[in-house]
């Protein structure tokens, strides 16, 4: 990905306080023949844009003129999830398609289209597309909510995704698993998803067909000809796994903790 866009030639910025359609218009107005487009549709009035450095700067200025509350440059190594990443996607595609895969035990919601992938091939193709396509986080949470998901677990340091989920799915139960001390709260939240809930539960039991596993394994993948490695069960780092076992994959461009705290405290 760094080879696709040398360091310093691309940029990303978070636009806060505008609808996604207006941010897209700001990008179109500011492109001037260069690439700049929405890269992360985070919801709650947060859209991250990516593209050529000067084009991103112009789009940020245009977004301010259209009423954005904040334009926050992001410290990233490349402009992820935009058309500038197509060369990287082309190189990555044969590597991913060469992997020996197994069907996921539960559907995996892809950020590229907010649709569940029920076979390994579809999941691989979604990964290829995601390299140069925007992350539709708001649509992902909306899809999970429409399927009866009520509880989300964010794994990794910080609570950026948890804050976004709460703004998109306001009556959801959201817990973070960033340190061993958080395990008890996560365990309680997951226990509450099943009939015969533990005392003091606030989460609702769900009869969703995707609620068989609160923490689901990755689809096992290995290069052709290589020995099988043990499966590793768990939630994707930095991602959210709802009670239905559906998983999303983290992507670059999610608002960093410091910026998210700033935005949430003032927005």
PAZAKE-585188 format. One line per field, with one value per residue: chain; residue number from 0; x, y, z of N, C-alpha, C in turn; residue in three letters. Coordinates in nm, 3 decimals, padded with zeros to 5 digits. Example, Ala and Ser with C-alpha at 12.3 -4.5 7.8 and 13.67 -1.06 7.14 Angstrom:
<sites>
unit c(A_A)
pos c(0_1)
n.xx c(01.319_01.285)
n.yy c(-00.569_-00.225)
n.zz c(00.780_00.708)
ca.xx c(01.230_01.367)
ca.yy c(-00.450_-00.106)
ca.zz c(00.780_00.714)
c.xx c(01.320_01.290)
c.yy c(-00.330_00.003)
c.zz c(00.780_00.787)
code c(ALA_SER)
</sites>
This chain:
<sites>
unit c(A_A_A_A_A_A_A_A_A_A_A_A_A_A_A_A_A_A_A_A_A_A_A_A_A_A_A_A_A_A_A_A_A_A_A_A_A_A_A_A_A_A_A_A_A_A_A_A_A_A_A_A_A_A_A_A_A_A_A_A_A_A_A_A_A_A_A_A_A_A_A_A_A_A_A_A_A_A_A_A_A_A_A_A_A_A_A_A_A_A_A_A_A_A_A_A_A_A_A_A_A_A_A_A_A_A_A_A_A_A_A_A_A_A_A_A_A_A_A_A_A_A_A_A_A_A_A_A_A_A_A_A_A_A_A_A_A_A_A_A_A_A_A_A_A_A_A_A_A_A_A_A_A_A_A_A_A_A_A_A_A_A_A_A_A_A_A_A_A_A_A_A_A_A_A_A_A_A_A_A_A_A_A_A_A_A_A_A_A_A_A_A_A_A_A_A_A_A_A_A_A_A_A_A_A_A_A_A_A_A_A_A_A_A_A_A_A_A_A_A_A_A_A_A_A_A_A_A_A_A_A_A_A_A_A_A_A_A_A_A_A_A_A_A_A_A_A_A_A_A_A_A_A_A_A_A_A_A_A_A_A_A_A_A_A_A_A)
pos c(0_1_2_3_4_5_6_7_8_9_10_11_12_13_14_15_16_17_18_19_20_21_22_23_24_25_26_27_28_29_30_31_32_33_34_35_36_37_38_39_40_41_42_43_44_45_46_47_48_49_50_51_52_53_54_55_56_57_58_59_60_61_62_63_64_65_66_67_68_69_70_71_72_73_74_75_76_77_78_79_80_81_82_83_84_85_86_87_88_89_90_91_92_93_94_95_96_97_98_99_100_101_102_103_104_105_106_107_108_109_110_111_112_113_114_115_116_117_118_119_120_121_122_123_124_125_126_127_128_129_130_131_132_133_134_135_136_137_138_139_140_141_142_143_144_145_146_147_148_149_150_151_152_153_154_155_156_157_158_159_160_161_162_163_164_165_166_167_168_169_170_171_172_173_174_175_176_177_178_179_180_181_182_183_184_185_186_187_188_189_190_191_192_193_194_195_196_197_198_199_200_201_202_203_204_205_206_207_208_209_210_211_212_213_214_215_216_217_218_219_220_221_222_223_224_225_226_227_228_229_230_231_232_233_234_235_236_237_238_239_240_241_242_243_244_245_246_247_248_249_250_251_252_253_254_255_256_257_258_259_260_261_262_263_264_265_266)
n.xx c(00.083_00.199_00.376_00.200_00.117_00.347_00.500_00.377_00.250_-00.016_-00.319_-00.540_-00.844_-01.068_-01.400_-01.630_-01.962_-02.114_-02.342_-02.297_-02.349_-02.309_-02.041_-01.934_-01.999_-01.839_-01.589_-01.606_-01.626_-01.376_-01.184_-01.047_-00.936_-00.779_-00.757_-00.991_-01.206_-01.489_-01.387_-01.432_-01.737_-01.850_-02.075_-02.303_-02.249_-01.982_-01.734_-01.466_-01.222_-01.019_-00.726_-00.530_-00.281_-00.300_-00.552_-00.713_-00.673_-00.794_-01.056_-01.120_-01.123_-01.334_-01.539_-01.553_-01.653_-01.903_-02.018_-01.904_-01.821_-01.571_-01.252_-01.029_-00.706_-00.562_-00.317_-00.174_-00.021_-00.076_-00.323_-00.584_-00.848_-00.944_-00.946_-00.677_-00.560_-00.595_-00.383_-00.256_-00.460_-00.478_-00.236_-00.262_-00.482_-00.430_-00.276_-00.450_-00.652_-00.519_-00.505_-00.586_-00.902_-01.168_-01.520_-01.676_-01.794_-01.998_-02.192_-02.005_-02.004_-01.934_-01.741_-01.736_-01.977_-02.173_-02.300_-02.375_-02.130_-02.127_-01.972_-01.630_-01.508_-01.659_-01.604_-01.330_-01.328_-01.459_-01.269_-01.070_-01.200_-01.237_-00.996_-00.970_-01.208_-01.474_-01.527_-01.816_-01.926_-02.147_-02.362_-02.305_-02.347_-02.616_-02.719_-02.661_-02.818_-03.073_-03.100_-03.147_-02.942_-02.816_-02.610_-02.271_-01.920_-01.621_-01.289_-00.963_-00.740_-00.879_-01.202_-01.330_-01.491_-01.700_-01.818_-01.914_-02.097_-02.289_-02.402_-02.517_-02.678_-02.877_-03.000_-02.845_-02.640_-02.314_-01.986_-01.642_-01.330_-01.040_-00.841_-00.726_-00.879_-01.127_-01.263_-01.460_-01.686_-01.740_-01.793_-02.025_-02.202_-02.224_-02.331_-02.583_-02.723_-02.862_-03.136_-03.264_-03.128_-02.852_-02.859_-02.927_-02.886_-02.878_-02.880_-03.068_-03.209_-03.175_-03.337_-03.225_-03.119_-02.847_-02.736_-02.592_-02.333_-02.136_-01.877_-01.695_-01.499_-01.233_-01.258_-01.064_-00.748_-00.486_-00.178_-00.164_-00.044_00.089_00.134_-00.148_-00.258_-00.342_-00.679_-00.770_-00.969_-01.173_-01.232_-01.203_-00.925_-00.975_-01.222_-01.580_-01.786_-02.099_-02.377_-02.483_-02.274_-02.178_-01.917_-01.707_-01.448_-01.167_-01.063_-00.841_-00.856_-01.060_-01.172_-00.916_-00.851_-00.795_-00.895_-01.157_-01.251_-01.239_-01.425_-01.662_-01.705_-01.764_-01.940)
n.yy c(-00.120_00.121_00.145_00.196_00.456_00.684_00.792_01.091_01.184_01.130_01.169_01.176_01.283_01.368_01.460_01.639_01.682_01.706_01.565_01.255_01.279_01.549_01.575_01.415_01.578_01.799_01.685_01.629_01.888_01.985_01.831_01.877_01.728_01.551_01.270_01.241_01.140_01.014_00.795_00.656_00.594_00.681_00.743_00.929_01.188_01.186_01.161_01.024_01.135_01.061_01.072_01.239_01.452_01.744_01.764_01.658_01.851_02.073_01.977_01.961_02.234_02.315_02.167_02.292_02.538_02.457_02.407_02.230_02.119_02.045_01.980_01.734_01.649_01.328_01.112_00.911_00.651_00.626_00.702_00.542_00.322_00.446_00.541_00.561_00.342_00.129_00.002_-00.137_-00.309_-00.467_-00.605_-00.738_-00.903_-01.161_-01.288_-01.316_-01.468_-01.703_-01.830_-02.110_-02.171_-02.192_-02.226_-01.963_-02.003_-01.852_-01.582_-01.313_-00.976_-00.757_-00.463_-00.330_-00.345_-00.384_-00.629_-00.968_-01.224_-01.551_-01.753_-01.851_-01.761_-01.537_-01.369_-01.326_-01.188_-00.958_-00.848_-00.784_-00.587_-00.398_-00.269_-00.047_00.082_00.263_00.243_00.127_00.186_00.287_00.176_-00.093_-00.129_-00.061_-00.272_-00.492_-00.426_-00.440_-00.709_-00.798_-00.776_-00.682_-00.639_-00.541_-00.599_-00.442_-00.491_-00.423_-00.143_00.162_00.323_00.396_00.284_00.187_00.422_00.522_00.321_00.350_00.593_00.536_00.306_00.342_00.215_-00.001_-00.245_-00.194_-00.301_-00.279_-00.439_-00.402_-00.448_-00.704_-00.659_-00.592_-00.818_-00.940_-00.774_-00.806_-01.080_-01.094_-00.939_-01.099_-01.332_-01.249_-01.267_-01.495_-01.725_-01.733_-01.528_-01.376_-01.233_-00.888_-00.822_-00.614_-00.636_-00.764_-01.083_-01.262_-01.394_-01.419_-01.572_-01.561_-01.575_-01.778_-01.785_-01.581_-01.498_-01.542_-01.762_-01.675_-01.732_-02.000_-01.958_-02.031_-02.035_-02.200_-02.532_-02.506_-02.615_-02.690_-02.454_-02.413_-02.319_-01.990_-01.860_-01.575_-01.218_-00.978_-00.764_-00.439_-00.434_-00.501_-00.742_-00.864_-01.012_-01.196_-01.326_-01.226_-01.065_-00.776_-00.626_-00.436_-00.115_00.119_00.468_00.505_00.723_00.846_00.782_01.026_01.230_01.140_01.162_01.436_01.515_01.388_01.507_01.762_01.751)
n.zz c(00.000_00.072_-00.137_-00.344_-00.301_-00.240_00.069_00.208_-00.019_-00.012_00.186_00.475_00.629_00.891_00.869_01.044_01.140_00.910_00.670_00.493_00.217_00.165_00.228_00.027_-00.188_-00.132_-00.174_-00.449_-00.549_-00.485_-00.610_-00.861_-01.070_-00.929_-00.697_-00.442_-00.190_00.004_00.260_00.496_00.627_00.900_01.047_01.264_01.189_01.113_00.879_00.711_00.484_00.195_-00.014_-00.268_-00.132_-00.149_-00.260_-00.060_00.134_00.007_-00.009_00.260_00.327_00.167_00.285_00.535_00.453_00.380_00.618_00.806_01.135_01.234_01.089_01.078_01.041_00.981_01.118_00.917_00.719_00.454_00.197_00.263_00.143_-00.092_-00.444_-00.508_-00.399_-00.569_-00.722_-00.514_-00.436_-00.663_-00.651_-00.410_-00.446_-00.592_-00.398_-00.179_-00.298_-00.343_-00.106_00.099_00.205_00.448_00.501_00.688_01.022_01.111_00.970_00.818_00.835_00.580_00.552_00.313_00.176_00.362_00.381_00.473_00.457_00.369_00.276_00.222_-00.014_-00.094_00.119_00.083_-00.164_-00.085_00.082_-00.104_-00.257_-00.058_-00.014_-00.185_-00.155_00.016_00.373_00.510_00.777_00.931_00.790_00.829_01.109_01.113_00.960_01.125_01.348_01.233_01.206_01.455_01.639_01.952_02.127_02.146_02.120_02.160_02.081_02.182_02.232_02.354_02.287_02.056_01.846_02.001_02.094_01.849_01.778_01.979_01.908_01.664_01.701_01.931_02.151_02.206_02.379_02.470_02.509_02.605_02.543_02.640_02.823_03.055_03.282_03.190_03.129_03.292_03.267_02.995_02.984_03.141_02.986_02.757_02.867_02.927_02.695_02.652_02.718_03.057_03.191_03.364_03.695_03.718_03.455_03.170_02.903_02.623_02.565_02.260_01.972_01.732_01.428_01.405_01.650_01.769_01.853_02.051_02.033_01.760_01.546_01.314_00.960_00.874_00.724_00.499_00.319_00.002_00.006_00.243_00.583_00.792_01.027_01.374_01.453_01.551_01.782_01.836_01.870_01.616_01.632_01.741_01.631_01.617_01.759_01.739_01.930_01.760_01.647_01.414_01.239_01.200_01.010_01.111_00.990_00.831_00.905_01.085_01.335_01.544_01.899_02.046_01.879_01.852_02.113_02.143_01.950_02.032_02.278_02.216_02.010)
ca.xx c(00.000_00.289_00.430_00.098_00.120_00.463_00.475_00.369_00.172_-00.157_-00.362_-00.677_-00.893_-01.202_-01.494_-01.730_-02.074_-02.181_-02.390_-02.206_-02.372_-02.248_-01.896_-01.904_-02.005_-01.719_-01.479_-01.621_-01.597_-01.235_-01.094_-00.963_-00.864_-00.708_-00.843_-01.032_-01.339_-01.517_-01.319_-01.496_-01.867_-01.856_-02.203_-02.305_-02.190_-01.837_-01.691_-01.324_-01.193_-00.883_-00.687_-00.406_-00.264_-00.355_-00.696_-00.775_-00.670_-00.898_-01.187_-01.143_-01.160_-01.469_-01.631_-01.573_-01.741_-02.037_-02.074_-01.843_-01.777_-01.427_-01.177_-00.918_-00.610_-00.529_-00.178_-00.175_00.093_-00.122_-00.466_-00.652_-00.989_-00.981_-00.902_-00.531_-00.518_-00.624_-00.265_-00.234_-00.563_-00.442_-00.126_-00.308_-00.586_-00.387_-00.228_-00.567_-00.725_-00.439_-00.517_-00.681_-00.997_-01.281_-01.636_-01.690_-01.900_-02.108_-02.175_-01.916_-02.052_-01.823_-01.751_-01.743_-02.116_-02.263_-02.373_-02.312_-02.063_-02.148_-01.872_-01.497_-01.479_-01.722_-01.530_-01.203_-01.355_-01.492_-01.141_-01.003_-01.271_-01.227_-00.870_-00.987_-01.347_-01.501_-01.576_-01.953_-01.947_-02.284_-02.449_-02.278_-02.419_-02.758_-02.755_-02.661_-02.935_-03.193_-03.104_-03.175_-02.824_-02.838_-02.489_-02.148_-01.796_-01.505_-01.165_-00.847_-00.731_-00.969_-01.345_-01.378_-01.603_-01.810_-01.886_-01.988_-02.211_-02.392_-02.470_-02.593_-02.775_-02.880_-03.044_-02.758_-02.546_-02.180_-01.879_-01.508_-01.237_-00.909_-00.745_-00.782_-00.977_-01.257_-01.320_-01.581_-01.798_-01.771_-01.854_-02.161_-02.283_-02.251_-02.418_-02.718_-02.785_-02.927_-03.245_-03.216_-03.026_-02.796_-02.917_-02.870_-02.861_-02.948_-02.890_-03.185_-03.185_-03.217_-03.363_-03.169_-03.052_-02.704_-02.698_-02.541_-02.200_-02.107_-01.741_-01.682_-01.364_-01.209_-01.247_-00.922_-00.686_-00.343_-00.131_-00.168_00.076_00.143_00.069_-00.260_-00.233_-00.460_-00.771_-00.764_-01.101_-01.168_-01.290_-01.100_-00.870_-01.025_-01.352_-01.695_-01.856_-02.229_-02.414_-02.514_-02.155_-02.131_-01.796_-01.662_-01.302_-01.126_-01.000_-00.776_-00.941_-01.149_-01.123_-00.830_-00.910_-00.788_-00.988_-01.293_-01.287_-01.261_-01.548_-01.776_-01.727_-01.814_-02.042)
ca.yy c(00.000_00.235_00.156_00.253_00.601_00.716_00.872_01.235_01.221_01.111_01.217_01.147_01.380_01.343_01.572_01.621_01.775_01.710_01.439_01.192_01.329_01.682_01.552_01.368_01.695_01.878_01.617_01.649_02.029_02.017_01.733_01.941_01.626_01.460_01.178_01.265_01.082_00.957_00.667_00.591_00.652_00.638_00.775_01.034_01.309_01.172_01.100_01.039_01.143_01.019_01.100_01.314_01.542_01.877_01.750_01.641_01.983_02.155_01.923_02.003_02.376_02.322_02.114_02.400_02.637_02.398_02.397_02.128_02.168_02.021_01.905_01.685_01.565_01.203_01.068_00.780_00.631_00.626_00.736_00.413_00.312_00.534_00.489_00.555_00.211_00.023_-00.081_-00.227_-00.413_-00.558_-00.692_-00.819_-00.997_-01.300_-01.346_-01.356_-01.574_-01.825_-01.891_-02.220_-02.117_-02.273_-02.138_-01.913_-02.070_-01.755_-01.479_-01.201_-00.857_-00.687_-00.318_-00.273_-00.337_-00.409_-00.753_-01.085_-01.320_-01.683_-01.847_-01.792_-01.692_-01.404_-01.289_-01.287_-01.085_-00.836_-00.791_-00.724_-00.463_-00.302_-00.195_00.079_00.125_00.319_00.159_00.169_00.146_00.315_00.076_-00.222_-00.131_-00.065_-00.408_-00.578_-00.391_-00.489_-00.854_-00.831_-00.765_-00.584_-00.625_-00.533_-00.604_-00.383_-00.545_-00.341_-00.022_00.270_00.296_00.476_00.216_00.180_00.551_00.532_00.230_00.408_00.701_00.479_00.212_00.408_00.128_-00.119_-00.265_-00.191_-00.320_-00.275_-00.538_-00.349_-00.500_-00.819_-00.615_-00.574_-00.948_-00.969_-00.701_-00.870_-01.210_-01.070_-00.894_-01.213_-01.425_-01.193_-01.284_-01.626_-01.745_-01.753_-01.427_-01.356_-01.123_-00.757_-00.805_-00.508_-00.678_-00.845_-01.209_-01.251_-01.520_-01.404_-01.693_-01.539_-01.560_-01.904_-01.767_-01.440_-01.475_-01.640_-01.774_-01.635_-01.840_-02.037_-01.935_-02.063_-02.042_-02.334_-02.611_-02.489_-02.696_-02.627_-02.398_-02.420_-02.206_-01.897_-01.802_-01.445_-01.104_-00.905_-00.651_-00.309_-00.449_-00.523_-00.866_-00.862_-01.140_-01.289_-01.388_-01.161_-00.990_-00.680_-00.614_-00.297_-00.053_00.247_00.584_00.526_00.837_00.805_00.811_01.166_01.308_01.095_01.221_01.578_01.531_01.346_01.597_01.890_01.730)
ca.zz c(00.000_00.072_-00.272_-00.431_-00.279_-00.157_00.189_00.189_-00.137_00.017_00.317_00.518_00.726_00.941_00.856_01.149_01.140_00.781_00.618_00.397_00.083_00.154_00.224_-00.108_-00.276_-00.105_-00.242_-00.593_-00.578_-00.460_-00.671_-00.963_-01.145_-00.839_-00.622_-00.304_-00.177_00.136_00.282_00.611_00.661_01.040_01.108_01.366_01.134_01.097_00.754_00.683_00.341_00.161_-00.151_-00.286_-00.018_-00.172_-00.283_00.072_00.197_-00.056_00.029_00.398_00.324_00.110_00.386_00.633_00.391_00.375_00.753_00.892_01.266_01.247_00.988_01.161_00.967_01.048_01.101_00.853_00.629_00.315_00.184_00.250_00.104_-00.204_-00.574_-00.513_-00.350_-00.665_-00.750_-00.401_-00.443_-00.772_-00.605_-00.298_-00.488_-00.615_-00.272_-00.101_-00.368_-00.339_00.026_00.120_00.302_00.493_00.522_00.825_01.098_01.121_00.866_00.846_00.765_00.515_00.557_00.179_00.129_00.476_00.355_00.534_00.371_00.428_00.227_00.227_-00.139_-00.090_00.217_00.020_-00.264_-00.013_00.128_-00.220_-00.290_00.051_-00.019_-00.256_-00.141_00.149_00.483_00.537_00.916_00.973_00.727_00.895_01.237_01.081_00.917_01.243_01.428_01.165_01.222_01.595_01.724_02.059_02.208_02.069_02.196_02.092_02.135_02.151_02.314_02.317_02.276_01.943_01.781_02.098_02.089_01.723_01.783_02.067_01.836_01.553_01.758_02.061_02.261_02.212_02.489_02.412_02.607_02.548_02.598_02.611_02.920_03.126_03.381_03.126_03.094_03.369_03.207_02.868_03.014_03.188_02.874_02.669_02.939_02.926_02.564_02.643_02.813_03.193_03.206_03.497_03.769_03.689_03.313_03.099_02.762_02.593_02.495_02.121_01.903_01.599_01.379_01.410_01.791_01.821_01.911_02.077_01.985_01.653_01.491_01.176_00.863_00.873_00.594_00.494_00.180_-00.056_00.024_00.376_00.684_00.860_01.158_01.460_01.447_01.662_01.803_01.901_01.802_01.545_01.707_01.701_01.568_01.703_01.734_01.804_01.986_01.655_01.596_01.292_01.267_01.102_01.010_01.130_00.874_00.855_00.887_01.198_01.409_01.654_02.030_02.088_01.798_01.883_02.241_02.117_01.874_02.109_02.389_02.167_01.906)
c.xx c(00.087_00.352_00.330_00.097_00.237_00.428_00.476_00.284_00.021_-00.191_-00.503_-00.715_-01.035_-01.284_-01.607_-01.838_-02.144_-02.232_-02.294_-02.224_-02.307_-02.096_-01.855_-01.906_-01.883_-01.598_-01.485_-01.586_-01.448_-01.137_-00.997_-00.875_-00.784_-00.809_-00.866_-01.177_-01.362_-01.454_-01.379_-01.626_-01.900_-01.990_-02.189_-02.236_-02.041_-01.807_-01.543_-01.304_-01.047_-00.854_-00.553_-00.399_-00.330_-00.506_-00.771_-00.780_-00.779_-01.037_-01.221_-01.188_-01.302_-01.573_-01.657_-01.670_-01.886_-02.095_-02.015_-01.799_-01.626_-01.376_-01.047_-00.825_-00.573_-00.385_-00.178_-00.058_00.055_-00.270_-00.550_-00.797_-01.032_-00.918_-00.750_-00.476_-00.544_-00.501_-00.235_-00.336_-00.529_-00.331_-00.172_-00.404_-00.535_-00.334_-00.346_-00.639_-00.649_-00.449_-00.616_-00.774_-01.101_-01.398_-01.640_-01.806_-02.021_-02.088_-02.080_-01.966_-01.932_-01.846_-01.772_-01.887_-02.219_-02.350_-02.300_-02.251_-02.068_-02.054_-01.739_-01.464_-01.536_-01.649_-01.397_-01.226_-01.390_-01.365_-01.068_-01.067_-01.248_-01.101_-00.887_-01.130_-01.374_-01.555_-01.714_-01.994_-02.090_-02.381_-02.429_-02.356_-02.569_-02.803_-02.761_-02.784_-03.063_-03.209_-03.122_-03.055_-02.847_-02.712_-02.365_-02.028_-01.686_-01.379_-01.047_-00.848_-00.825_-01.113_-01.407_-01.501_-01.724_-01.889_-01.968_-02.110_-02.324_-02.468_-02.556_-02.707_-02.791_-02.922_-02.960_-02.680_-02.407_-02.077_-01.746_-01.418_-01.096_-00.801_-00.807_-00.888_-01.116_-01.330_-01.451_-01.702_-01.839_-01.843_-01.999_-02.252_-02.319_-02.344_-02.563_-02.791_-02.868_-03.040_-03.190_-03.106_-02.979_-02.860_-02.846_-02.842_-02.941_-02.963_-03.011_-03.144_-03.238_-03.238_-03.312_-03.101_-02.900_-02.653_-02.643_-02.407_-02.172_-01.969_-01.711_-01.542_-01.355_-01.226_-01.098_-00.865_-00.539_-00.301_-00.136_-00.036_00.138_00.066_-00.043_-00.217_-00.358_-00.548_-00.749_-00.901_-01.086_-01.233_-01.178_-01.055_-00.923_-01.163_-01.463_-01.759_-01.986_-02.266_-02.446_-02.392_-02.104_-02.016_-01.772_-01.512_-01.263_-01.055_-00.936_-00.876_-01.043_-01.088_-01.039_-00.889_-00.908_-00.889_-01.131_-01.340_-01.320_-01.396_-01.668_-01.807_-01.786_-01.929_-02.170)
c.yy c(00.126_00.254_00.219_00.404_00.632_00.807_01.020_01.278_01.207_01.163_01.168_01.252_01.343_01.471_01.546_01.727_01.790_01.571_01.386_01.249_01.465_01.669_01.504_01.485_01.783_01.817_01.640_01.793_02.058_01.930_01.796_01.840_01.529_01.372_01.230_01.219_01.036_00.819_00.588_00.664_00.606_00.662_00.886_01.160_01.305_01.097_01.127_01.041_01.105_01.055_01.169_01.424_01.678_01.872_01.733_01.775_02.073_02.108_01.961_02.148_02.393_02.272_02.219_02.504_02.588_02.373_02.292_02.191_02.157_01.954_01.866_01.599_01.441_01.163_00.925_00.771_00.636_00.662_00.611_00.430_00.417_00.478_00.482_00.419_00.097_-00.059_-00.179_-00.340_-00.515_-00.654_-00.785_-00.929_-01.139_-01.367_-01.396_-01.473_-01.706_-01.896_-02.007_-02.176_-02.221_-02.180_-02.089_-01.984_-01.980_-01.652_-01.369_-01.081_-00.781_-00.537_-00.257_-00.257_-00.363_-00.532_-00.870_-01.178_-01.456_-01.790_-01.774_-01.713_-01.551_-01.313_-01.240_-01.175_-00.952_-00.768_-00.723_-00.589_-00.356_-00.217_-00.058_00.133_00.177_00.216_00.211_00.128_00.171_00.212_-00.061_-00.232_-00.136_-00.203_-00.502_-00.551_-00.446_-00.639_-00.894_-00.825_-00.654_-00.556_-00.631_-00.534_-00.544_-00.433_-00.461_-00.216_00.086_00.226_00.374_00.412_00.207_00.310_00.568_00.443_00.292_00.520_00.649_00.391_00.247_00.318_00.001_-00.124_-00.278_-00.206_-00.322_-00.376_-00.493_-00.400_-00.621_-00.779_-00.600_-00.705_-00.975_-00.900_-00.762_-01.002_-01.193_-01.029_-01.009_-01.314_-01.379_-01.215_-01.410_-01.637_-01.775_-01.655_-01.415_-01.235_-00.993_-00.733_-00.688_-00.543_-00.766_-00.973_-01.195_-01.388_-01.514_-01.534_-01.681_-01.533_-01.688_-01.886_-01.620_-01.403_-01.583_-01.644_-01.713_-01.757_-01.874_-02.020_-01.973_-02.069_-02.186_-02.405_-02.599_-02.576_-02.619_-02.575_-02.409_-02.298_-02.117_-01.832_-01.667_-01.337_-01.028_-00.786_-00.521_-00.315_-00.471_-00.655_-00.864_-00.999_-01.242_-01.356_-01.324_-01.070_-00.885_-00.667_-00.467_-00.243_00.079_00.359_00.604_00.634_00.793_00.848_00.958_01.250_01.271_01.158_01.368_01.599_01.499_01.443_01.729_01.871_01.680)
c.zz c(00.000_-00.065_-00.368_-00.422_-00.187_-00.040_00.156_00.072_-00.115_00.155_00.346_00.621_00.766_00.930_00.954_01.137_01.007_00.745_00.512_00.257_00.063_00.150_00.086_-00.207_-00.257_-00.176_-00.393_-00.632_-00.573_-00.537_-00.771_-01.037_-01.061_-00.765_-00.482_-00.292_-00.034_00.149_00.397_00.642_00.802_01.106_01.210_01.318_01.119_00.967_00.736_00.532_00.317_00.016_-00.159_-00.181_-00.039_-00.196_-00.151_00.146_00.140_-00.015_00.173_00.406_00.269_00.211_00.495_00.579_00.386_00.514_00.844_01.025_01.281_01.121_01.057_01.074_01.049_01.018_01.047_00.754_00.482_00.313_00.158_00.202_00.002_-00.331_-00.587_-00.467_-00.449_-00.704_-00.638_-00.402_-00.551_-00.731_-00.494_-00.341_-00.512_-00.488_-00.188_-00.167_-00.369_-00.204_00.024_00.232_00.342_00.520_00.667_00.894_01.118_01.010_00.913_00.766_00.709_00.520_00.417_00.131_00.239_00.455_00.420_00.430_00.438_00.373_00.215_00.101_-00.141_00.007_00.158_-00.081_-00.198_00.038_00.013_-00.254_-00.184_00.045_-00.081_-00.249_-00.001_00.247_00.523_00.679_00.962_00.916_00.790_01.025_01.213_01.037_01.036_01.328_01.365_01.178_01.368_01.687_01.826_02.139_02.120_02.164_02.110_02.160_02.088_02.236_02.262_02.303_02.161_01.878_01.873_02.095_01.962_01.724_01.866_01.997_01.722_01.603_01.906_02.177_02.272_02.342_02.427_02.524_02.534_02.620_02.561_02.702_02.988_03.229_03.323_03.103_03.166_03.308_03.074_02.890_03.058_03.073_02.781_02.736_02.934_02.795_02.552_02.744_02.953_03.224_03.350_03.562_03.734_03.543_03.257_02.951_02.744_02.525_02.353_02.061_01.760_01.555_01.383_01.554_01.852_01.891_01.928_02.028_01.883_01.597_01.352_01.086_00.853_00.733_00.602_00.349_00.129_-00.034_00.162_00.475_00.751_00.996_01.243_01.440_01.569_01.674_01.869_01.817_01.734_01.626_01.651_01.638_01.667_01.664_01.809_01.854_01.881_01.598_01.469_01.327_01.160_01.117_01.024_01.008_00.911_00.833_00.996_01.286_01.528_01.788_02.067_02.012_01.832_02.014_02.224_02.050_01.960_02.222_02.345_02.067_01.961)
code c(UNK_UNK_UNK_UNK_UNK_UNK_UNK_UNK_UNK_UNK_UNK_UNK_UNK_UNK_UNK_UNK_UNK_UNK_UNK_UNK_UNK_UNK_UNK_UNK_UNK_UNK_UNK_UNK_UNK_UNK_UNK_UNK_UNK_UNK_UNK_UNK_UNK_UNK_UNK_UNK_UNK_UNK_UNK_UNK_UNK_UNK_UNK_UNK_UNK_UNK_UNK_UNK_UNK_UNK_UNK_UNK_UNK_UNK_UNK_UNK_UNK_UNK_UNK_UNK_UNK_UNK_UNK_UNK_UNK_UNK_UNK_UNK_UNK_UNK_UNK_UNK_UNK_UNK_UNK_UNK_UNK_UNK_UNK_UNK_UNK_UNK_UNK_UNK_UNK_UNK_UNK_UNK_UNK_UNK_UNK_UNK_UNK_UNK_UNK_UNK_UNK_UNK_UNK_UNK_UNK_UNK_UNK_UNK_UNK_UNK_UNK_UNK_UNK_UNK_UNK_UNK_UNK_UNK_UNK_UNK_UNK_UNK_UNK_UNK_UNK_UNK_UNK_UNK_UNK_UNK_UNK_UNK_UNK_UNK_UNK_UNK_UNK_UNK_UNK_UNK_UNK_UNK_UNK_UNK_UNK_UNK_UNK_UNK_UNK_UNK_UNK_UNK_UNK_UNK_UNK_UNK_UNK_UNK_UNK_UNK_UNK_UNK_UNK_UNK_UNK_UNK_UNK_UNK_UNK_UNK_UNK_UNK_UNK_UNK_UNK_UNK_UNK_UNK_UNK_UNK_UNK_UNK_UNK_UNK_UNK_UNK_UNK_UNK_UNK_UNK_UNK_UNK_UNK_UNK_UNK_UNK_UNK_UNK_UNK_UNK_UNK_UNK_UNK_UNK_UNK_UNK_UNK_UNK_UNK_UNK_UNK_UNK_UNK_UNK_UNK_UNK_UNK_UNK_UNK_UNK_UNK_UNK_UNK_UNK_UNK_UNK_UNK_UNK_UNK_UNK_UNK_UNK_UNK_UNK_UNK_UNK_UNK_UNK_UNK_UNK_UNK_UNK_UNK_UNK_UNK_UNK_UNK_UNK_UNK_UNK_UNK_UNK_UNK_UNK_UNK_UNK_UNK_UNK_UNK_UNK_UNK_UNK_UNK_UNK_UNK_UNK_UNK)
</sites>
